[in-house]
Amino acid sequence: MISWLILFVAACFEVAGISTLNGYANAGTARRKITFLLATIVLFAIALSSLSISMREIPLSVAYAIFTGVGTIGAVAVGVLINGDKIRLLKGASIFLIIFSAIMLKLV
């Protein structure tokens, strides 16, 4: 059970890393770019380390699929809530398929 929690934490750090990567892309000054870049490196290092710990008990195919699925959904949520992105029908349906696929991987 703890491996699933670690996997969820890993995905959350991935989302945070993607958010700081977006900050890096949009930063105006060199100092802000360096700050965002360092934060991105640290967050992705934590995400991948946590993912590898969770894979001690969760098979690779399931762990990575859920890691990327939660990361994708989290990135969409950040885009909508922070960047003002819009969710249209196709995007919503795609998110549903990601969630459905993750659930099915766990069940089989």
A tleap script that builds the chain and sets N, CA, C and O, in Angstrom:
source leaprc.protein.ff14SB
mol = sequence {
  NMET ILE SER TRP LEU ILE LEU PHE VAL ALA
  ALA CYS PHE GLU VAL ALA GLY ILE SER THR
  LEU ASN GLY TYR ALA ASN ALA GLY THR ALA
  ARG ARG LYS ILE THR PHE LEU LEU ALA THR
  ILE VAL LEU PHE ALA ILE ALA LEU SER SER
  LEU SER ILE SER MET ARG GLU ILE PRO LEU
  SER VAL ALA TYR ALA ILE PHE THR GLY VAL
  GLY THR ILE GLY ALA VAL ALA VAL GLY VAL
  LEU ILE ASN GLY ASP LYS ILE ARG LEU LEU
  LYS GLY ALA SER ILE PHE LEU ILE ILE PHE
  SER ALA ILE MET LEU LYS LEU CVAL
}
set mol.1.N position { 0.821 -1.198 0.000 }
set mol.1.CA position { 0.000 0.000 0.000 }
set mol.1.C position { 0.864 1.261 0.000 }
set mol.1.O position { 0.519 2.251 -0.645 }
set mol.2.N position { 1.963 1.228 0.707 }
set mol.2.CA position { 2.833 2.405 0.765 }
set mol.2.C position { 3.433 2.703 -0.604 }
set mol.2.O position { 3.715 3.858 -0.924 }
set mol.3.N position { 3.628 1.662 -1.414 }
set mol.3.CA position { 4.175 1.875 -2.750 }
set mol.3.C position { 3.233 2.702 -3.612 }
set mol.3.O position { 3.684 3.507 -4.427 }
set mol.4.N position { 1.930 2.512 -3.440 }
set mol.4.CA position { 0.951 3.289 -4.198 }
set mol.4.C position { 0.972 4.748 -3.770 }
set mol.4.O position { 0.828 5.649 -4.596 }
set mol.5.N position { 1.152 4.975 -2.485 }
set mol.5.CA position { 1.253 6.348 -1.989 }
set mol.5.C position { 2.517 7.017 -2.537 }
set mol.5.O position { 2.485 8.174 -2.956 }
set mol.6.N position { 3.612 6.283 -2.530 }
set mol.6.CA position { 4.872 6.816 -3.075 }
set mol.6.C position { 4.721 7.111 -4.563 }
set mol.6.O position { 5.240 8.112 -5.056 }
set mol.7.N position { 4.011 6.240 -5.279 }
set mol.7.CA position { 3.778 6.469 -6.707 }
set mol.7.C position { 2.961 7.740 -6.927 }
set mol.7.O position { 3.258 8.517 -7.834 }
set mol.8.N position { 1.942 7.955 -6.110 }
set mol.8.CA position { 1.134 9.167 -6.215 }
set mol.8.C position { 1.974 10.401 -5.911 }
set mol.8.O position { 1.851 11.415 -6.598 }
set mol.9.N position { 2.828 10.330 -4.890 }
set mol.9.CA position { 3.715 11.441 -4.548 }
set mol.9.C position { 4.671 11.713 -5.711 }
set mol.9.O position { 4.936 12.870 -6.039 }
set mol.10.N position { 5.185 10.660 -6.330 }
set mol.10.CA position { 6.079 10.823 -7.484 }
set mol.10.C position { 5.378 11.576 -8.605 }
set mol.10.O position { 5.959 12.470 -9.220 }
set mol.11.N position { 4.128 11.211 -8.869 }
set mol.11.CA position { 3.371 11.892 -9.926 }
set mol.11.C position { 3.123 13.358 -9.574 }
set mol.11.O position { 3.147 14.221 -10.451 }
set mol.12.N position { 2.888 13.634 -8.304 }
set mol.12.CA position { 2.696 15.031 -7.881 }
set mol.12.C position { 3.970 15.845 -8.090 }
set mol.12.O position { 3.906 17.001 -8.509 }
set mol.13.N position { 5.124 15.252 -7.800 }
set mol.13.CA position { 6.381 15.956 -8.051 }
set mol.13.C position { 6.620 16.138 -9.550 }
set mol.13.O position { 7.229 17.123 -9.968 }
set mol.14.N position { 6.143 15.193 -10.355 }
set mol.14.CA position { 6.249 15.359 -11.804 }
set mol.14.C position { 5.427 16.568 -12.262 }
set mol.14.O position { 5.884 17.363 -13.082 }
set mol.15.N position { 4.229 16.693 -11.730 }
set mol.15.CA position { 3.374 17.841 -12.073 }
set mol.15.C position { 4.039 19.138 -11.638 }
set mol.15.O position { 4.033 20.123 -12.377 }
set mol.16.N position { 4.612 19.139 -10.445 }
set mol.16.CA position { 5.314 20.336 -9.980 }
set mol.16.C position { 6.500 20.648 -10.886 }
set mol.16.O position { 6.775 21.812 -11.176 }
set mol.17.N position { 7.199 19.613 -11.332 }
set mol.17.CA position { 8.329 19.809 -12.242 }
set mol.17.C position { 7.899 20.391 -13.577 }
set mol.17.O position { 8.567 21.268 -14.124 }
set mol.18.N position { 6.782 19.902 -14.101 }
set mol.18.CA position { 6.251 20.439 -15.356 }
set mol.18.C position { 5.854 21.902 -15.183 }
set mol.18.O position { 6.064 22.723 -16.075 }
set mol.19.N position { 5.278 22.214 -14.025 }
set mol.19.CA position { 4.880 23.601 -13.756 }
set mol.19.C position { 6.084 24.524 -13.717 }
set mol.19.O position { 6.041 25.626 -14.264 }
set mol.20.N position { 7.168 24.081 -13.069 }
set mol.20.CA position { 8.365 24.926 -13.028 }
set mol.20.C position { 9.042 24.987 -14.398 }
set mol.20.O position { 9.673 25.988 -14.739 }
set mol.21.N position { 8.911 23.914 -15.180 }
set mol.21.CA position { 9.454 23.955 -16.538 }
set mol.21.C position { 8.721 24.998 -17.371 }
set mol.21.O position { 9.333 25.700 -18.175 }
set mol.22.N position { 7.412 25.097 -17.178 }
set mol.22.CA position { 6.634 26.135 -17.840 }
set mol.22.C position { 7.072 27.524 -17.351 }
set mol.22.O position { 7.157 28.466 -18.139 }
set mol.23.N position { 7.344 27.638 -16.066 }
set mol.23.CA position { 7.859 28.901 -15.526 }
set mol.23.C position { 9.189 29.271 -16.148 }
set mol.23.O position { 9.447 30.438 -16.444 }
set mol.24.N position { 10.040 28.259 -16.344 }
set mol.24.CA position { 11.332 28.501 -16.998 }
set mol.24.C position { 11.131 29.027 -18.416 }
set mol.24.O position { 11.798 29.969 -18.843 }
set mol.25.N position { 10.205 28.406 -19.134 }
set mol.25.CA position { 9.963 28.799 -20.529 }
set mol.25.C position { 9.453 30.237 -20.627 }
set mol.25.O position { 9.710 30.929 -21.613 }
set mol.26.N position { 8.735 30.674 -19.608 }
set mol.26.CA position { 8.141 32.008 -19.649 }
set mol.26.C position { 8.873 33.042 -18.810 }
set mol.26.O position { 8.435 34.189 -18.729 }
set mol.27.N position { 9.982 32.658 -18.182 }
set mol.27.CA position { 10.723 33.591 -17.325 }
set mol.27.C position { 11.400 34.660 -18.182 }
set mol.27.O position { 11.895 34.388 -19.276 }
set mol.28.N position { 11.406 35.869 -17.656 }
set mol.28.CA position { 11.968 36.976 -18.422 }
set mol.28.C position { 13.458 37.200 -18.180 }
set mol.28.O position { 14.200 37.502 -19.115 }
set mol.29.N position { 13.891 37.058 -16.951 }
set mol.29.CA position { 15.286 37.366 -16.626 }
set mol.29.C position { 16.100 36.087 -16.486 }
set mol.29.O position { 15.556 35.004 -16.268 }
set mol.30.N position { 17.395 36.232 -16.614 }
set mol.30.CA position { 18.293 35.083 -16.483 }
set mol.30.C position { 18.218 34.498 -15.070 }
set mol.30.O position { 18.271 33.281 -14.894 }
set mol.31.N position { 18.097 35.362 -14.076 }
set mol.31.CA position { 18.021 34.888 -12.689 }
set mol.31.C position { 16.780 34.024 -12.475 }
set mol.31.O position { 16.850 32.980 -11.828 }
set mol.32.N position { 15.647 34.463 -13.021 }
set mol.32.CA position { 14.408 33.675 -12.887 }
set mol.32.C position { 14.513 32.360 -13.663 }
set mol.32.O position { 14.021 31.326 -13.212 }
set mol.33.N position { 15.160 32.408 -14.837 }
set mol.33.CA position { 15.339 31.182 -15.611 }
set mol.33.C position { 16.171 30.162 -14.834 }
set mol.33.O position { 15.835 28.978 -14.798 }
set mol.34.N position { 17.255 30.624 -14.212 }
set mol.34.CA position { 18.119 29.724 -13.432 }
set mol.34.C position { 17.353 29.153 -12.249 }
set mol.34.O position { 17.463 27.963 -11.953 }
set mol.35.N position { 16.582 29.988 -11.574 }
set mol.35.CA position { 15.790 29.524 -10.431 }
set mol.35.C position { 14.797 28.450 -10.858 }
set mol.35.O position { 14.703 27.401 -10.220 }
set mol.36.N position { 14.058 28.706 -11.931 }
set mol.36.CA position { 13.095 27.721 -12.421 }
set mol.36.C position { 13.785 26.452 -12.905 }
set mol.36.O position { 13.273 25.352 -12.695 }
set mol.37.N position { 14.939 26.592 -13.549 }
set mol.37.CA position { 15.663 25.422 -14.037 }
set mol.37.C position { 16.133 24.548 -12.883 }
set mol.37.O position { 15.986 23.327 -12.936 }
set mol.38.N position { 16.688 25.146 -11.852 }
set mol.38.CA position { 17.141 24.374 -10.689 }
set mol.38.C position { 15.966 23.692 -9.994 }
set mol.38.O position { 16.065 22.534 -9.588 }
set mol.39.N position { 14.859 24.410 -9.860 }
set mol.39.CA position { 13.669 23.811 -9.246 }
set mol.39.C position { 13.178 22.630 -10.078 }
set mol.39.O position { 12.788 21.600 -9.529 }
set mol.40.N position { 13.197 22.779 -11.392 }
set mol.40.CA position { 12.754 21.702 -12.276 }
set mol.40.C position { 13.626 20.462 -12.105 }
set mol.40.O position { 13.113 19.346 -12.017 }
set mol.41.N position { 14.915 20.650 -12.058 }
set mol.41.CA position { 15.846 19.522 -11.903 }
set mol.41.C position { 15.600 18.803 -10.578 }
set mol.41.O position { 15.537 17.575 -10.540 }
set mol.42.N position { 15.461 19.558 -9.504 }
set mol.42.CA position { 15.237 18.955 -8.185 }
set mol.42.C position { 13.903 18.209 -8.156 }
set mol.42.O position { 13.832 17.083 -7.664 }
set mol.43.N position { 12.859 18.826 -8.674 }
set mol.43.CA position { 11.533 18.196 -8.641 }
set mol.43.C position { 11.492 16.921 -9.483 }
set mol.43.O position { 10.908 15.923 -9.061 }
set mol.44.N position { 12.102 16.943 -10.662 }
set mol.44.CA position { 12.125 15.729 -11.476 }
set mol.44.C position { 13.000 14.649 -10.851 }
set mol.44.O position { 12.693 13.463 -10.974 }
set mol.45.N position { 14.077 15.035 -10.189 }
set mol.45.CA position { 14.913 14.046 -9.493 }
set mol.45.C position { 14.119 13.353 -8.389 }
set mol.45.O position { 14.202 12.135 -8.230 }
set mol.46.N position { 13.356 14.126 -7.635 }
set mol.46.CA position { 12.513 13.539 -6.585 }
set mol.46.C position { 11.435 12.656 -7.205 }
set mol.46.O position { 11.162 11.564 -6.707 }
set mol.47.N position { 10.823 13.126 -8.292 }
set mol.47.CA position { 9.764 12.353 -8.952 }
set mol.47.C position { 10.289 11.005 -9.434 }
set mol.47.O position { 9.671 9.970 -9.185 }
set mol.48.N position { 11.414 11.017 -10.114 }
set mol.48.CA position { 11.948 9.771 -10.665 }
set mol.48.C position { 12.488 8.848 -9.577 }
set mol.48.O position { 12.385 7.627 -9.693 }
set mol.49.N position { 13.057 9.419 -8.530 }
set mol.49.CA position { 13.519 8.602 -7.399 }
set mol.49.C position { 12.335 7.929 -6.715 }
set mol.49.O position { 12.393 6.748 -6.375 }
set mol.50.N position { 11.274 8.682 -6.518 }
set mol.50.CA position { 10.069 8.118 -5.893 }
set mol.50.C position { 9.447 7.048 -6.786 }
set mol.50.O position { 8.986 6.016 -6.299 }
set mol.51.N position { 9.437 7.297 -8.079 }
set mol.51.CA position { 8.918 6.300 -9.012 }
set mol.51.C position { 9.716 5.003 -8.900 }
set mol.51.O position { 9.136 3.918 -8.862 }
set mol.52.N position { 11.029 5.109 -8.849 }
set mol.52.CA position { 11.853 3.897 -8.771 }
set mol.52.C position { 11.626 3.152 -7.455 }
set mol.52.O position { 11.673 1.922 -7.431 }
set mol.53.N position { 11.383 3.871 -6.374 }
set mol.53.CA position { 11.087 3.216 -5.088 }
set mol.53.C position { 9.756 2.475 -5.180 }
set mol.53.O position { 9.635 1.343 -4.710 }
set mol.54.N position { 8.760 3.115 -5.784 }
set mol.54.CA position { 7.446 2.461 -5.888 }
set mol.54.C position { 7.502 1.215 -6.760 }
set mol.54.O position { 6.710 0.292 -6.569 }
set mol.55.N position { 8.423 1.176 -7.711 }
set mol.55.CA position { 8.527 0.038 -8.620 }
set mol.55.C position { 9.148 -1.188 -7.963 }
set mol.55.O position { 9.277 -2.230 -8.606 }
set mol.56.N position { 9.533 -1.081 -6.697 }
set mol.56.CA position { 9.993 -2.272 -5.977 }
set mol.56.C position { 8.839 -3.250 -5.758 }
set mol.56.O position { 9.051 -4.460 -5.672 }
set mol.57.N position { 7.616 -2.718 -5.666 }
set mol.57.CA position { 6.452 -3.570 -5.430 }
set mol.57.C position { 5.408 -3.498 -6.543 }
set mol.57.O position { 4.578 -4.399 -6.671 }
set mol.58.N position { 5.442 -2.445 -7.340 }
set mol.58.CA position { 4.473 -2.290 -8.426 }
set mol.58.C position { 5.188 -2.588 -9.742 }
set mol.58.O position { 6.266 -2.046 -9.985 }
set mol.59.N position { 4.619 -3.433 -10.592 }
set mol.59.CA position { 5.273 -3.744 -11.868 }
set mol.59.C position { 5.512 -2.479 -12.709 }
set mol.59.O position { 4.727 -1.531 -12.666 }
set mol.60.N position { 6.588 -2.488 -13.456 }
set mol.60.CA position { 6.981 -1.357 -14.285 }
set mol.60.C position { 5.844 -0.867 -15.175 }
set mol.60.O position { 5.563 0.330 -15.229 }
set mol.61.N position { 5.192 -1.792 -15.869 }
set mol.61.CA position { 4.153 -1.382 -16.821 }
set mol.61.C position { 3.013 -0.646 -16.132 }
set mol.61.O position { 2.480 0.314 -16.687 }
set mol.62.N position { 2.637 -1.066 -14.961 }
set mol.62.CA position { 1.558 -0.417 -14.225 }
set mol.62.C position { 2.047 0.893 -13.604 }
set mol.62.O position { 1.388 1.926 -13.719 }
set mol.63.N position { 3.200 0.842 -12.951 }
set mol.63.CA position { 3.719 2.027 -12.261 }
set mol.63.C position { 3.952 3.186 -13.228 }
set mol.63.O position { 3.552 4.317 -12.949 }
set mol.64.N position { 4.589 2.913 -14.351 }
set mol.64.CA position { 4.892 4.003 -15.276 }
set mol.64.C position { 3.631 4.538 -15.947 }
set mol.64.O position { 3.504 5.743 -16.166 }
set mol.65.N position { 2.703 3.645 -16.271 }
set mol.65.CA position { 1.453 4.096 -16.886 }
set mol.65.C position { 0.670 4.993 -15.934 }
set mol.65.O position { 0.134 6.021 -16.350 }
set mol.66.N position { 0.601 4.617 -14.676 }
set mol.66.CA position { -0.114 5.438 -13.701 }
set mol.66.C position { 0.642 6.725 -13.432 }
set mol.66.O position { 0.028 7.785 -13.308 }
set mol.67.N position { 1.966 6.655 -13.339 }
set mol.67.CA position { 2.799 7.840 -13.127 }
set mol.67.C position { 2.562 8.870 -14.234 }
set mol.67.O position { 2.341 10.048 -13.954 }
set mol.68.N position { 2.608 8.427 -15.470 }
set mol.68.CA position { 2.408 9.371 -16.576 }
set mol.68.C position { 0.950 9.808 -16.683 }
set mol.68.O position { 0.669 10.948 -17.053 }
set mol.69.N position { 0.018 8.906 -16.363 }
set mol.69.CA position { -1.393 9.272 -16.410 }
set mol.69.C position { -1.755 10.327 -15.382 }
set mol.69.O position { -2.407 11.319 -15.706 }
set mol.70.N position { -1.334 10.113 -14.145 }
set mol.70.CA position { -1.587 11.107 -13.097 }
set mol.70.C position { -0.853 12.404 -13.429 }
set mol.70.O position { -1.376 13.496 -13.208 }
set mol.71.N position { 0.350 12.276 -13.956 }
set mol.71.CA position { 1.107 13.471 -14.359 }
set mol.71.C position { 0.403 14.252 -15.461 }
set mol.71.O position { 0.376 15.483 -15.444 }
set mol.72.N position { -0.164 13.528 -16.417 }
set mol.72.CA position { -0.895 14.184 -17.502 }
set mol.72.C position { -2.125 14.898 -16.980 }
set mol.72.O position { -2.372 16.055 -17.319 }
set mol.73.N position { -2.894 14.211 -16.155 }
set mol.73.CA position { -4.092 14.827 -15.589 }
set mol.73.C position { -3.724 16.020 -14.721 }
set mol.73.O position { -4.396 17.051 -14.755 }
set mol.74.N position { -2.654 15.881 -13.941 }
set mol.74.CA position { -2.198 16.994 -13.104 }
set mol.74.C position { -1.746 18.181 -13.934 }
set mol.74.O position { -2.022 19.330 -13.587 }
set mol.75.N position { -1.050 17.907 -15.030 }
set mol.75.CA position { -0.602 19.002 -15.894 }
set mol.75.C position { -1.786 19.713 -16.538 }
set mol.75.O position { -1.778 20.935 -16.687 }
set mol.76.N position { -2.800 18.948 -16.916 }
set mol.76.CA position { -4.013 19.567 -17.465 }
set mol.76.C position { -4.687 20.425 -16.394 }
set mol.76.O position { -5.122 21.543 -16.668 }
set mol.77.N position { -4.769 19.895 -15.173 }
set mol.77.CA position { -5.390 20.650 -14.079 }
set mol.77.C position { -4.641 21.950 -13.811 }
set mol.77.O position { -5.261 22.997 -13.622 }
set mol.78.N position { -3.314 21.889 -13.794 }
set mol.78.CA position { -2.519 23.101 -13.598 }
set mol.78.C position { -2.754 24.074 -14.748 }
set mol.78.O position { -2.902 25.277 -14.531 }
set mol.79.N position { -2.789 23.554 -15.961 }
set mol.79.CA position { -3.043 24.415 -17.116 }
set mol.79.C position { -4.384 25.115 -17.034 }
set mol.79.O position { -4.491 26.300 -17.352 }
set mol.80.N position { -5.399 24.394 -16.611 }
set mol.80.CA position { -6.740 24.973 -16.516 }
set mol.80.C position { -6.825 25.961 -15.361 }
set mol.80.O position { -7.326 27.074 -15.526 }
set mol.81.N position { -6.335 25.555 -14.190 }
set mol.81.CA position { -6.493 26.380 -12.991 }
set mol.81.C position { -5.549 27.580 -12.940 }
set mol.81.O position { -5.918 28.637 -12.430 }
set mol.82.N position { -4.344 27.422 -13.462 }
set mol.82.CA position { -3.351 28.493 -13.351 }
set mol.82.C position { -3.183 29.263 -14.656 }
set mol.82.O position { -3.116 30.493 -14.653 }
set mol.83.N position { -3.116 28.541 -15.769 }
set mol.83.CA position { -2.845 29.193 -17.045 }
set mol.83.C position { -4.096 29.560 -17.829 }
set mol.83.O position { -4.002 30.200 -18.876 }
set mol.84.N position { -5.258 29.167 -17.340 }
set mol.84.CA position { -6.496 29.509 -18.025 }
set mol.84.C position { -6.772 28.696 -19.277 }
set mol.84.O position { -7.529 29.138 -20.141 }
set mol.85.N position { -6.169 27.510 -19.394 }
set mol.85.CA position { -6.451 26.645 -20.538 }
set mol.85.C position { -7.918 26.212 -20.499 }
set mol.85.O position { -8.533 26.164 -19.434 }
set mol.86.N position { -8.453 25.906 -21.646 }
set mol.86.CA position { -9.840 25.458 -21.760 }
set mol.86.C position { -9.884 23.941 -21.946 }
set mol.86.O position { -9.029 23.363 -22.617 }
set mol.87.N position { -10.894 23.305 -21.341 }
set mol.87.CA position { -11.129 21.883 -21.573 }
set mol.87.C position { -12.300 21.759 -22.535 }
set mol.87.O position { -13.428 22.141 -22.224 }
set mol.88.N position { -12.011 21.226 -23.689 }
set mol.88.CA position { -13.051 20.981 -24.686 }
set mol.88.C position { -13.442 19.508 -24.640 }
set mol.88.O position { -12.848 18.729 -23.895 }
set mol.89.N position { -14.414 19.136 -25.412 }
set mol.89.CA position { -14.953 17.781 -25.377 }
set mol.89.C position { -13.875 16.730 -25.621 }
set mol.89.O position { -13.789 15.755 -24.875 }
set mol.90.N position { -13.060 16.910 -26.640 }
set mol.90.CA position { -12.041 15.917 -26.975 }
set mol.90.C position { -11.009 15.795 -25.855 }
set mol.90.O position { -10.583 14.689 -25.521 }
set mol.91.N position { -10.609 16.924 -25.277 }
set mol.91.CA position { -9.641 16.887 -24.174 }
set mol.91.C position { -10.253 16.184 -22.962 }
set mol.91.O position { -9.586 15.378 -22.313 }
set mol.92.N position { -11.507 16.483 -22.656 }
set mol.92.CA position { -12.193 15.838 -21.542 }
set mol.92.C position { -12.328 14.336 -21.746 }
set mol.92.O position { -12.126 13.555 -20.815 }
set mol.93.N position { -12.669 13.935 -22.965 }
set mol.93.CA position { -12.785 12.512 -23.285 }
set mol.93.C position { -11.431 11.816 -23.171 }
set mol.93.O position { -11.351 10.675 -22.714 }
set mol.94.N position { -10.387 12.496 -23.581 }
set mol.94.CA position { -9.043 11.923 -23.489 }
set mol.94.C position { -8.620 11.729 -22.040 }
set mol.94.O position { -8.013 10.714 -21.697 }
set mol.95.N position { -8.938 12.694 -21.197 }
set mol.95.CA position { -8.635 12.566 -19.769 }
set mol.95.C position { -9.398 11.388 -19.172 }
set mol.95.O position { -8.848 10.616 -18.385 }
set mol.96.N position { -10.665 11.256 -19.551 }
set mol.96.CA position { -11.454 10.110 -19.090 }
set mol.96.C position { -10.787 8.794 -19.490 }
set mol.96.O position { -10.713 7.869 -18.681 }
set mol.97.N position { -10.304 8.704 -20.722 }
set mol.97.CA position { -9.653 7.477 -21.182 }
set mol.97.C position { -8.378 7.189 -20.398 }
set mol.97.O position { -8.067 6.027 -20.133 }
set mol.98.N position { -7.639 8.226 -20.025 }
set mol.98.CA position { -6.430 8.031 -19.221 }
set mol.98.C position { -6.801 7.444 -17.862 }
set mol.98.O position { -6.175 6.489 -17.399 }
set mol.99.N position { -7.814 8.015 -17.230 }
set mol.99.CA position { -8.254 7.520 -15.921 }
set mol.99.C position { -8.766 6.087 -16.039 }
set mol.99.O position { -8.418 5.229 -15.227 }
set mol.100.N position { -9.589 5.834 -17.047 }
set mol.100.CA position { -10.133 4.499 -17.271 }
set mol.100.C position { -9.006 3.489 -17.493 }
set mol.100.O position { -9.044 2.391 -16.938 }
set mol.101.N position { -8.027 3.843 -18.280 }
set mol.101.CA position { -6.903 2.943 -18.573 }
set mol.101.C position { -6.095 2.635 -17.312 }
set mol.101.O position { -5.686 1.494 -17.103 }
set mol.102.N position { -5.865 3.641 -16.477 }
set mol.102.CA position { -5.123 3.414 -15.238 }
set mol.102.C position { -5.880 2.455 -14.318 }
set mol.102.O position { -5.283 1.570 -13.705 }
set mol.103.N position { -7.187 2.637 -14.228 }
set mol.103.CA position { -7.998 1.750 -13.404 }
set mol.103.C position { -7.953 0.323 -13.952 }
set mol.103.O position { -7.812 -0.630 -13.185 }
set mol.104.N position { -8.070 0.173 -15.255 }
set mol.104.CA position { -8.038 -1.149 -15.861 }
set mol.104.C position { -6.682 -1.835 -15.667 }
set mol.104.O position { -6.626 -3.044 -15.442 }
set mol.105.N position { -5.601 -1.075 -15.752 }
set mol.105.CA position { -4.284 -1.662 -15.513 }
set mol.105.C position { -4.166 -2.213 -14.097 }
set mol.105.O position { -3.554 -3.257 -13.872 }
set mol.106.N position { -4.751 -1.508 -13.163 }
set mol.106.CA position { -4.717 -1.964 -11.768 }
set mol.106.C position { -5.530 -3.240 -11.593 }
set mol.106.O position { -5.159 -4.106 -10.801 }
set mol.107.N position { -6.635 -3.365 -12.323 }
set mol.107.CA position { -7.537 -4.502 -12.161 }
set mol.107.C position { -7.043 -5.775 -12.847 }
set mol.107.O position { -7.365 -6.878 -12.405 }
set mol.108.N position { -6.268 -5.634 -13.920 }
set mol.108.CA position { -5.828 -6.823 -14.657 }
set mol.108.C position { -4.476 -7.317 -14.190 }
set mol.108.O position { -3.968 -8.310 -14.711 }
savepdb mol mol.pdb
quit
